[in-house]
Amino acid sequence: MTFEQFESSISGATPPAVAPALVALWHDARGDWRTAHEVAQDVPDPEGAWVHAYLHRKEGDASNAGYWYRRAGKPMASGPLEHEWKEIARALLK
C-alpha cells in the first residue's frame, strides 16, 4: 500500500489491512485518539513504541512520550504533529 492509498483510506469506514501500528495511526487521523492508543499500546515492537510516543506527544504528555521515543530508538520529535504522523506512516509503509 502506498502512503497516498493509506491516507485516502482514512475516509473509509474501516481501516485497511495493514500492520497494527498503522491501524493506530489510521484511528488517530480519524480523530479517535483513544482507539489509536489502545491499538498502539498492544504493539510490542519499536514501530508500536514510535506510534505510542507520537500519541502521547499529541496528548501533551511529554514525559511519557519521551519514554516511548526511547523505547522506539527515536529522538523526541518537536515539529508539527501532522508532519510526524506522515513521517511515521511513510516509514511504516516501506
C-alpha positions in Angstrom: 0.0 0.0 0.0 1.3 3.5 -0.8 1.2 6.4 1.5 -1.4 8.1 -0.8 -3.6 5.0 -0.6 -3.3 4.8 3.1 -4.1 8.5 3.5 -7.2 8.0 1.2 -8.4 5.1 3.3 -9.0 7.5 6.3 -12.3 8.5 4.7 -13.5 4.8 4.7 -15.4 3.1 7.4 -12.8 0.5 8.4 -9.0 0.5 8.5 -7.2 -1.2 5.6 -5.4 -4.5 6.1 -2.1 -3.1 7.4 0.2 -3.6 10.4 -1.3 -2.7 13.8 0.9 0.4 14.3 -0.6 1.8 11.0 -4.1 0.9 12.2 -3.4 3.0 15.3 -2.3 5.9 13.0 -5.5 5.4 10.9 -7.7 5.8 14.0 -5.7 8.8 15.1 -6.2 10.5 11.7 -10.0 10.0 12.1 -9.9 11.7 15.5 -10.2 8.6 17.6 -7.2 9.0 19.9 -8.5 6.5 22.5 -8.7 3.7 20.0 -5.4 4.6 18.4 -3.8 4.5 21.9 -5.4 1.1 22.7 -4.0 -0.4 19.4 -0.6 1.2 19.8 0.0 0.1 23.3 -0.5 -3.5 22.3 2.2 -3.4 19.6 5.3 -4.7 21.4 7.9 -3.6 18.9 9.8 -0.3 18.1 7.2 0.6 15.4 4.4 0.4 18.1 6.6 2.4 20.5 7.1 5.1 17.9 3.3 5.5 17.3 2.7 5.3 21.1 5.3 8.1 21.6 3.6 10.3 18.9 0.2 9.7 20.6 1.5 10.8 24.0 3.2 13.8 22.5 -0.1 14.7 20.8 -1.9 14.2 24.2 0.6 16.7 25.7 2.3 14.2 28.0 5.9 14.9 27.2 7.5 12.7 29.8 5.5 9.6 28.8 6.2 10.4 25.1 9.9 10.6 25.9 9.8 7.2 27.4 8.2 5.7 24.3 10.6 7.6 21.9 13.5 6.0 23.8 11.8 2.5 23.5 11.4 3.2 19.8 15.0 4.3 19.4 13.9 7.6 18.1 14.7 11.2 19.1 11.9 13.2 20.8 10.0 14.9 18.0 9.4 18.6 18.2 8.0 19.6 14.8 4.3 19.8 13.8 2.3 16.7 14.7 0.9 16.4 11.2 4.5 16.1 9.8 5.4 13.5 12.4 2.2 11.5 11.5 3.2 11.5 7.9 6.8 10.6 8.7 5.7 7.6 10.7 3.2 6.4 8.2 5.6 6.7 5.3 8.3 4.8 7.3 5.9 2.0 8.3 4.6 1.6 4.8 8.1 0.9 3.3 
